Amino acid sequence: MNFSIYVTGLMMGLSLIVAIGAQNAFILRQGLRNEHVLAVCLTCALSDAVLILLGVTSLRQIAGLLPWLDPVMRYGGAVFLAWYGAKSLYSALRSSAVLTATEAETISFSRTLATCLALTWLNPHVYLDTVVLLGTISTRYPGQQASFAAGAVTGSFLFFFALGYGAKRLRPIFSRPASWRMLETLVAATMWIVAFKLIGGT
């Protein structure tokens, strides 16, 4: 393994996922609630790993075989994000004094996992970052693409687990209902902004 190319992949992978987005907002929320954190972080990291490997090994073939994939994922993802944003805003508006990190209603594992998978696999920006961008960058390192992919995958695991479990340190702040309402409002705004960008094609 070429270590310098591994580090390049690591840094590129991190740079593409650190910005707040639908997936990261969801992980942060789950971490604050201490709800299925391991499963959520692992699902996101493994999904990223699959998409990164797909981009590094099969980018050109995919673009040629599935020209319809982009519009389908774009509009399907926008609809889902708009719905999830509305759900979060509704939660923010109806929050009461009993809504705390330990007292909030627990969401089932299956529902949490389904939401996590949808936010990951129905978001075209995830494909743009992992399959297209990282796949394209990896072509600069012929014969060393495995090192680049390994670095990018490592970056995903480090970031998602740091975000999910690091959120626990913020839990005292979110013992107040007002903080939870602000978080839910931020999540709603994030979902709608991403959905608008998808429809706008940017």
N, C-alpha and C positions, 0 to 999 in steps of 0.2 A: 504493500500500500504506500502511495506517495503522500507523505504527511502534509506537505504544503498545499496540495490540491484538496486533501481532506479538510484542512482548516478553511480553505476558500469555500468549499461546499457548506461547511458549518456556518460561516458568517453570512453567506448568501441566503441559506435557509432561514436563519434567524431574522434577517432584514426584511424578509417577505411576510413574516407572520406576527411581528411584534405590534403592528398597528392594530388598534381596536377594531373589531369587526363583529359580525353576527356570532361566529363560532367562539371567539375569545370572550365576548360579553356573556355568553352562556356558561362557559367554563368558570368565569369569575363568579357568577351568581351561584353556581353549584358549590364552589369552594367556600363561599361565604355561608351557605346553608349547611355545609358539611354533609352533602347529600350525594351519594354514589360518586364520590370524587375520583376514586381509582378507576372505575369503569369508564367514566367520561374522559379522563385524561388518556387512558390507554386506547380507547376507541379513536380519539382524534389523532393520536400519534401514529397508530397503526394504519389508519386511513391515509394519512400524509405519506407514510412510508410506501404504501402501495402505489399511490399516485406519482410520487417522485421516481420510483423504479419504472413505472409505466412511461413517464416522460423521457427518462434517460435512455430507455431501450426501444421505445416504439413511437416516438412523436411523429415522425414523418408518415408512417403507415396509417396512424389514426386520422390525421388530417385529410389524407386522401380517401379513406374508406367511409368516413362519417361526416360529410359536409353539413348535414342537417343538425348535428349535435349541438352546435353553439346556440342557435335560436331556441331550441327546445329547452336547454338548460337555463338559458337566460330568463325566459318568461316564466317557466315553471318555478325557478328559484325566487323570482320577484313576487309571485303570488304567495308562496309559502312565507317569505320574510314579512310581507305586508300583514298576513294573518297573525304571525307570531308577535309582531309589533303591537297590533291591536290588543292581543291577549295580555301583553305586558302592561300596556297603558291601563287597561281595565283593572288589572291587579293593583296598579299604583293608586288609582282613584278610589278603590274600595278598601285599601289598607286601613287597619285600625290599631289601637294601642297594644293589642295582643300579638301583633306581628313582630316576632323577634327571630333571631337565628335559630333558637332551639324550639320555639313554639309554632313556627310557621308550618302550614300543612305540608306533610311529606308527600312527594310525588313518587309514584311507583317506579320500580326499577325499569320495567318494560317501557313505560311512557318516557322516562328520562332518556333511555338508550335510543328510542325511536326518534325523539327530538334531536338528540346529538347527531345521529346518522343523517337526518334530513338537513340539518344546518351545515353538515360537512359535504354531503354528496349532491345536494340540490343547489349549491352555491357555485355558479360559474367562475367566480373569482378564485376559488380554491383550485380549479383546473388551470386557470390562467397562471397562477403563481407556481404551482407544483409541476404540472405536465408541460405547459408551454414555456414559461420563463426558465425554470431550472433545467428542463430538457434541452432548451436551446443553448443555454450557457454551458452545459456539459459537453456539447459538441466541440468546444474549444480545447478539450483535453482528450484527444483520441488515444485510446489504449489505457487511459487512466480514469475513465468515467465511473468505474466502480468506487474509486476513492472519493470522487466528488459526491456521488450519491450517498455514500456512507456518512459523509460529513453533514449533508443536508438532512438526512434522516435523524442523525444525532441531535441536530439543532431543534428539530420538531419535538423530540422526546424531552429535551431539556426545558424548552419553553413551556409546553403544555403542563408538565408536572410542576414546574416552578409556579406557574399561574394558578393552577388548581389548589395546590397545597399552601402556597404563599398567601392566598386569600384569607386563610384562617387567622393570620395576624391582624387582619382588619375587622375581625368579628366584633370586638368591643364597640367599634364605631357604629356597627349596624345593629346594636341592641336597641336602638331607638327607631320607632316606626317611621319617622321622617326620613331617615337615611335609606330605609328600604324603599320608600316611595320614590326617592330620588334615583335609586339604582334602577327600579323598574321603568321609570321614565327615560333614563339614559338608554336602557336596553331597547325600549320601544323606538326611540329616536334613531338609534344605530341601525335597527332592522329596516326602518323606513328609508333611511338615507341610502343604505346598500341596495334596497329594492328599486329606488328611484334611479340610481346609477345603472342598474342592470337594464331597466327599461329604456333608459336614455342611451345605452350602448357605450358608456364611458367606463 
